[in-house]
Amino acid sequence: MIKGQFPLERFKSVRTPFYYYDLELLDRTLDALQAALAPTPEYRVHYAVKANFNPVILSRIAARGLGADCVSGGEVKAALQAGFKASDIVFAGVGKSDEEMILGLEAGIARFNVESEAELRVLNDLALERGKRAPVSFRVNPDIGAHTHAGITTGLAENKFGINYEQLIPVIRTALELPGIEYKGLHFHIGSQILDMSDFVALCNRVNSLTEELRSQGLPVGDLNMGGGLGINYRHPNHLPIADFEGWLGTFRRFLHTEPGQLVHFEPGRSIVAPCGSLISRVLYVKEGTVKRFAIIDGSMTELVRPAMYHAYHRVENISSDGPEILYDVVGPVCESSDVFAREEALSECRRGDFIAIRSAGAYGEAMASQYNCHRLPEALY
Ligand SMILES: *Cc1c(COP(=O)(O)O)cnc(C)c1O
């Protein structure tokens, strides 16, 4: 099996488990993204900070001149500290607190992605109290993925995210009348780890018909934010280390109708940072069960929760050994049956002390680490 290249000598002096970030791969990923963006100057990217807010990673992305997509006041602060300009920060979230909205207003962020009329009215009041106008886009729930037809509304009303189709036009009219609000555009985000481009085609079709309807009613559309969601290849991190930014943006170029000069924003998170991160652990014990062989490692769901939380697949490699491969269930020490990284995964024969790399862990890994079982938060090596 072809394995990733890791600086094992440097690993020996670091306490496991820790995150290792390959910054050279992050740079190549950002190069690929920027090359895919270059032909369309109206296309702008805001990195979704929630995927990874490690300050080294954040400032490396900020240095490229990308914007930041934040989902909390804490993320807005982290983005500002990392060097993102306030005028390049957008702020989404279904439950923004007053404190968070005030922080955004005072920093002068580019956009509040508003998800309800109630939120709009609170933001209007907070802006007026400060003699400001809040720049607002509405997050629309386009009901993509769950259904295939426009106008199926059963799922919309119950969904926590976004404003549903029926309420959108009235809420835009309200926004145009509120003195503390500046209406700027529409926002969409249909999900994550999407590899089937037809989901994005469906989104484009939905957005095209929506913008047509707004125009026919004499309402402004403003700019469009098509969200994030581009997936990566978790199975083959060594062969396919960079997400298909070209295919993704090309889908929008082909299917999304825009007016000349109309800006289109994107908010990729996972596709930028997932490939460059690995969780590095050591084998503690190899245990022969009745029907299984377990490699018990010191890394766990407290450093990387995705397998336990979403049954997510991450490739696992024994990077200390090139020996013959054996099937293992790779498990952590936490007192939960779900603390399992891989089942029946072929690894080079494991011995106590071997380094185990859990690949493609740069997104929703370190960012979701917890201290459950009194574990320490993992450190990072670059
Ligand atoms: C999580 C999120 C993103 C990023 O999604 P990825 O799948 O990591 O690209 C973008 N926009 C919004 C509003 C989000 O909540």
PDBQT file of the ligand as one rigid body, heavy atoms in Angstrom, charges set to zero:
ROOT
HETATM    1  C1  LIG A 401     -20.244  24.429   7.374  1.00  0.00    +0.000 C 
HETATM    2  C2  LIG A 401     -20.576  25.510   6.431  1.00  0.00    +0.000 A 
HETATM    3  C3  LIG A 401     -19.780  25.718   5.296  1.00  0.00    +0.000 A 
HETATM    4  C4  LIG A 401     -18.604  24.838   4.937  1.00  0.00    +0.000 C 
HETATM    5  O1  LIG A 401     -18.978  23.578   4.560  1.00  0.00    +0.000 OA
HETATM    6  P1  LIG A 401     -17.877  22.536   4.002  1.00  0.00    +0.000 P 
HETATM    7  O2  LIG A 401     -18.667  21.315   3.754  1.00  0.00    +0.000 OA
HETATM    8  O3  LIG A 401     -16.848  22.363   5.048  1.00  0.00    +0.000 OA
HETATM    9  O4  LIG A 401     -17.305  23.123   2.747  1.00  0.00    +0.000 OA
HETATM   10  C5  LIG A 401     -20.102  26.773   4.470  1.00  0.00    +0.000 A 
HETATM   11  N1  LIG A 401     -21.151  27.589   4.742  1.00  0.00    +0.000 NA
HETATM   12  C6  LIG A 401     -21.931  27.419   5.815  1.00  0.00    +0.000 A 
HETATM   13  C7  LIG A 401     -23.052  28.347   6.057  1.00  0.00    +0.000 C 
HETATM   14  C8  LIG A 401     -21.677  26.379   6.700  1.00  0.00    +0.000 A 
HETATM   15  O5  LIG A 401     -22.462  26.194   7.756  1.00  0.00    +0.000 OA
ENDROOT
TORSDOF 0
